[in-house]
Structures are given as structure tokens and as C-alpha cells.
């Protein structure tokens, strides 16, 4: 046997998604994975939003604190008669008096070196700029170098003022800058972030556990459906129970309808075989008798021809009835009027000598949800029966039937004729299920029993009454809403 080509074993089978193996095959796993990813994304976004909000708030608080220190120095700064700066003797915080303490104050004048608090002795701070009157600035973090030579960062707040002019000197512009090392703010942010992600992680674990419990509780009805299906397969239940959530009712109803349809099909096949055997029993017995008792070949040949035709008709009828009895459970909607017109054209040719006129009152919204052959068999037998007994008029009425939420609409169909009609006492006989074609009720043939079987298959009902419009018989068919 030749070896497969190289790489053939690694290729994915035709018609199969190569990523199927990556997909969780459990509904619970799918929902848990999707919900977990959504939860992680939400916690990440929430953590980022809270972190940015805390950082913005902390920086704004720092700005307000530095501004308050600047206002303090604004109140304490004075200028002499010759326009020289008189630095403040007191400070708002002891750190301004400690060299390289991390809290710095500067006063900037035009044309002279800036004044700095005792804390500015040692570190290298950014060069301040003179600001305009009442102009504010907040910068940071800015790079600085500490007294020990290490690199660091600081936030800086500045505000500009102007000392009013006197007769001895002109207006003096100056700016006050307050700087604070960024290490304190960075430490606050680190502590907050650590606590934030610990709490968010704990909340995420708790939510995941709750999610698993909720999924287990919400999927319990599906597990119950699976359990009931297994019991149906073992023969312990005849069908699905009715106590299921509203969302699962279409599924369980469809399963029950499918089970019932299969049982009806099996019963129908048994009945058809039994009817066929019973129908053939008499012709076979006649032939056996003729073979045993008749010596005339010509008479035997004639009897054989008669009985074979009879047997052929019986077999054809039983097979046709079996074929028309079954229907697909989930079928596409079939329009009524085109098939009705086709049937009526054929019947008008057959009964051309009677000159019967067929009228239509068909709602264009009405649809038959089933097999096309069933619709033709149903309307064909009812219309043929009406043409056979009508004097001159036949009326076909089709309307939308009963409706139900989340179900396809039912169907109402009626056939009227102006013939002699059917007596109320004879209705049961007309619709009686016979065994053989020649044992049907007189005057109505085998078509009505086929109609009755079809309507029973679609769980509908058939009523026979007097036609109020035409005066003859009226056959009403009501099919319930489908699945």
C-alpha cells in the first residue's frame, strides 16, 4: 500500500474546521469562558479607571497643597525701600528649613538670582522662570538631583505677582515657586495600586465562583431535558414532560411532536400492512378455489384476470394511502392558490359535461405547512367529491387559521357544493374508516377516508355540515398552529 504524501497527516480533514479542537464543547464551559473573559475585561477597565482617578485626585491635592504654601509666602514676602527682597522669617512647614528635605520654596526676581529656602541648599533644582502677574503653573514630575547626587523628581507650582510701585521705585514683578519631591506621591500611588488590585482580584474570584453557581443553576433545566431524553430512549417515559422553562418549551414540544409522529408512522405502517393483507386474502382465496374446482382453462383465465386486476387496484390504493399519510414534521410553507387552480383545471375537464363552476375565496396570507403532496391529496379529494355531487357550483374557501405565540399560523379550508348534501345521520358513515376500496360508504368513494387520515396526521379536525351559501354539503378542515 503506498505511503501517504508528506504532510498529509498534519493537514486538517476536508469539511472540518481546523480550530474545532480549540472550542469548548460544553455549553457550561463556553458560557463560563465567555463570562470570565468579560469579567476580566471589566475588572481591568475598572482598575484602570480607578487608578487614573486616584492619580488625578492625588495630583490635584498636591497642587492645592503647594498653592497654599505659595499663598503663605505671598503674605510673608516684602520689599525694602530700595526694592530689595526681604525674605520671610517663618515657614509654613519645618521641612522648608531643612536642607534637601524634599520641600522647596523659591522667589524669582527679574535680573537677580532667585531666593530659595534653606531646603534648597544642596540639591540641583530646575531653573525657574518669571511669570506674569497672577499667572499660575503646575509642572511635574520634573527631574532634580539630590544633595547626595541621586536622581529624583519633583512637582512644582508657581504663581506670578507684582509688588506695587512707590515714589521710590517702580513696580516689582516676582514669582513664587513651591516644589515637593515626587517620592511621597509615588509611594501613595503604589500603596493604592497594591490595595486596588488585591481587592479587585478578590472580588473577581468571588464573582467567578458566583458565576459558576449561577451557570450550574441556569443549566439545570437542560440537564433535566437530557435526563428525560435518556429515559425516553430507555422506554421509561413516553415523552417529555411539560414542566420546563418557557425558553425550552419549543424544544420539548418539537421532541414530543417528533416522538408522536414516529409512533404514528409505525402504527400507520402496521395498519397499512394489515389492511393490505386483509384485502388480498379474499382474492387469493377465490383463486385457490378456482384452481381446485375449475377445469375450464378459459374460465380460469378470465377469473384470474379479474382477481389480478382487483389485487392490483388494492395494492395501488393501499400504497397511495400509505404514501399520502405521512408528512414531514418541519416543512416549508406552501401557497394554496396555485395548487387549487391546477386541481380545478383537471376536474373541469373530467366533469366538463356537468358544466360545474368553481369559485375561490382564498386569503393570500394563508399557507399550508406540510408536504405539497398532502395538500394536493387533501384539496383534490374534497374538490373531486364536490364536483361529483354538485349541480353547477363549488366554492373553495381558505383562510388563516388559529395562531399561537412563537408558532406558525394554522389553516382553515372549506369546500361547499350545491348538491343534495349529506344527512346528519350519515356523516359518521361517510367518514368511517374502511378496510377495502369497495367497502367504502356508498356514493363517496375512498377519498374522504384518505382526507380524514391526512387531517388526523396534521392533528386537525374535519366537520361536515349543510352549506348555508350553496345549500349542499360543506366540508370544513381546521389545522392547528404548527411548531
Residue pairs with C-beta under 8 A, 6 or more apart in sequence:
12 18
23 30
24 30
24 33
27 219
27 222
28 215
28 216
28 219
31 215
31 219
32 211
32 212
32 215
35 211
35 215
36 208
36 211
39 204
39 207
39 208
39 211
40 204
43 200
43 201
43 203
43 204
46 200
47 196
47 197
47 200
50 196
51 192
51 193
51 196
54 189
54 192
54 196
55 189
58 185
58 188
58 189
59 140
59 155
59 185
62 155
62 180
62 185
63 138
63 155
63 157
65 180
66 138
66 155
66 156
66 157
66 178
66 179
66 180
67 136
67 157
67 159
67 178
68 92
69 92
69 93
69 105
69 178
70 157
70 158
70 159
70 176
70 177
70 178
72 92
73 88
73 92
73 105
73 107
73 176
73 178
74 159
74 161
74 176
76 88
76 89
76 90
77 85
77 86
77 87
77 88
77 107
77 174
77 176
78 85
78 86
79 85
79 86
79 163
79 169
79 172
80 86
81 166
81 168
81 169
82 168
82 169
83 168
83 169
83 172
85 107
85 109
85 115
85 174
87 107
87 115
91 97
91 105
91 117
93 103
95 101
95 102
95 103
95 119
96 103
96 104
96 105
96 117
96 118
96 119
97 117
97 118
97 119
98 118
98 119
99 118
99 119
99 121
99 122
99 147
100 119
100 121
100 122
100 123
100 146
100 147
100 148
101 119
102 119
102 154
102 180
102 181
102 183
102 184
103 119
103 178
103 179
103 180
103 181
104 116
104 117
104 119
104 120
104 123
104 125
104 154
104 177
104 178
104 179
104 180
105 116
105 117
105 119
105 120
105 176
105 177
105 178
105 179
106 114
106 115
106 116
106 117
106 120
106 125
106 128
106 176
106 177
106 178
106 179
107 114
107 115
107 116
107 174
107 175
107 176
107 177
108 114
108 128
108 129
108 130
108 131
108 174
108 175
108 176
108 177
109 115
109 130
109 172
109 173
109 174
110 130
110 173
110 174
114 128
114 177
116 125
121 147
122 146
122 147
123 144
123 145
123 146
123 147
124 144
124 145
125 144
125 154
125 179
126 142
126 143
126 144
126 154
126 156
128 156
128 158
128 175
128 177
129 158
129 175
130 160
130 173
130 174
130 175
131 137
131 158
131 159
131 160
131 175
132 160
132 173
133 160
133 161
133 162
133 173
134 159
134 160
134 161
135 159
135 160
136 157
136 158
136 159
136 160
137 156
137 157
137 158
137 159
138 155
138 156
138 157
138 158
139 155
139 156
139 158
140 153
140 154
140 155
140 156
140 182
141 153
141 154
141 155
141 182
142 153
142 154
142 155
142 156
142 179
143 151
143 152
143 153
144 151
144 152
144 153
144 154
144 179
144 181
145 151
145 152
146 152
152 181
152 182
152 183
153 181
153 182
153 183
154 179
154 180
154 181
154 182
155 179
155 180
155 182
155 185
156 177
156 178
156 179
157 177
157 178
157 179
158 175
158 176
158 177
158 178
159 175
159 176
160 173
160 174
160 175
161 173
161 174
161 175
161 176
162 171
162 172
162 173
162 174
163 171
163 172
163 173
163 174
164 171
165 171
165 172
221 244
221 245
221 248
222 248
224 244
225 240
225 244
225 248
225 251
225 252
228 237
228 240
228 241
229 240
229 255
231 237
232 238
232 239
232 240
232 259
238 259
239 255
239 256
239 259
239 260
240 252
240 255
240 256
240 259
241 252
242 252
244 252
250 406
250 483
253 483
254 329
254 330
254 483
257 329
257 483
258 329
261 329
264 457
265 326
268 322
268 325
268 326
269 322
272 318
272 321
272 322
272 325
275 318
275 435
275 436
276 314
276 315
276 318
278 435
278 436
279 314
279 318
279 435
279 436
280 311
280 314
280 315
283 307
283 310
283 311
283 314
284 311
286 303
286 307
287 303
287 304
287 307
290 299
290 300
290 303
290 304
291 300
294 300
294 303
313 437
314 436
314 437
317 437
317 446
321 446
321 450
321 453
323 373
324 373
324 374
324 377
324 450
324 453
324 454
325 453
325 454
325 457
326 457
327 370
327 371
327 374
327 454
327 457
327 458
328 370
328 371
329 483
330 483
331 369
331 370
331 371
332 369
333 367
333 368
333 369
333 408
334 367
334 368
334 369
334 370
334 372
334 375
335 367
336 362
336 366
336 367
336 368
336 375
336 379
336 398
336 413
337 360
337 362
337 364
337 398
339 372
339 375
339 376
339 379
340 360
340 362
340 379
340 383
340 396
340 398
341 360
343 376
343 379
343 380
343 383
344 358
344 383
344 396
347 356
347 358
347 383
347 384
347 387
348 356
348 358
350 387
351 387
351 388
354 387
354 390
354 391
354 392
355 392
356 387
356 390
356 391
356 392
356 393
356 394
357 392
357 393
357 394
358 383
358 387
358 393
358 394
358 395
358 396
359 393
359 394
359 395
359 396
360 396
360 398
361 395
361 396
361 397
361 398
362 396
362 397
362 398
363 398
363 399
363 400
365 400
366 398
366 399
366 400
366 401
366 411
366 412
367 408
367 409
367 411
368 374
368 375
368 411
368 479
369 408
369 411
369 482
370 458
374 454
374 457
374 458
377 450
377 451
377 454
378 413
378 451
378 454
378 455
378 477
379 396
379 413
379 415
380 447
381 447
381 448
381 450
381 451
382 413
382 415
382 447
382 451
382 475
382 477
383 394
383 396
383 415
384 447
385 415
385 444
385 445
385 447
385 448
385 475
386 394
386 415
386 416
386 417
386 419
386 472
386 473
386 475
387 394
387 417
389 417
389 419
389 420
389 443
389 472
389 473
390 417
390 418
390 419
390 472
391 417
391 418
391 419
391 472
392 418
393 417
393 418
393 470
394 415
394 416
394 417
394 418
394 470
395 414
395 415
395 416
395 417
395 467
395 469
395 470
396 413
396 414
396 415
397 412
397 413
397 414
397 415
397 416
398 411
398 412
398 413
398 414
399 411
399 412
400 409
400 410
400 411
400 412
401 409
401 410
401 411
401 412
401 478
401 479
401 480
401 481
402 409
402 410
402 478
402 480
402 481
403 409
403 410
403 481
404 481
407 481
407 482
407 483
408 481
408 482
408 483
409 481
410 460
410 478
410 479
410 480
410 481
410 482
411 477
411 478
411 479
412 476
412 477
412 478
412 479
413 476
413 477
413 479
414 474
414 475
414 476
414 477
415 474
415 475
416 467
416 469
416 470
416 472
416 473
416 474
417 467
417 470
417 472
417 473
418 467
418 470
418 471
418 472
419 472
419 473
420 472
421 466
421 467
421 471
421 472
421 473
422 430
422 464
422 473
426 441
427 464
429 441
430 441
430 444
430 448
430 464
431 448
431 449
431 452
431 462
431 464
432 441
432 449
433 449
433 452
433 453
434 440
434 441
434 446
434 449
437 445
437 446
440 446
440 448
440 449
441 448
451 462
451 475
451 477
452 462
455 461
455 462
455 477
455 479
458 479
458 480
459 479
459 480
460 477
460 478
460 479
460 480
461 477
461 478
462 475
462 476
462 477
463 475
463 476
463 478
464 473
464 474
464 475
464 476
465 473
465 474
465 476
466 472
466 473
466 474
467 473
467 474
468 474
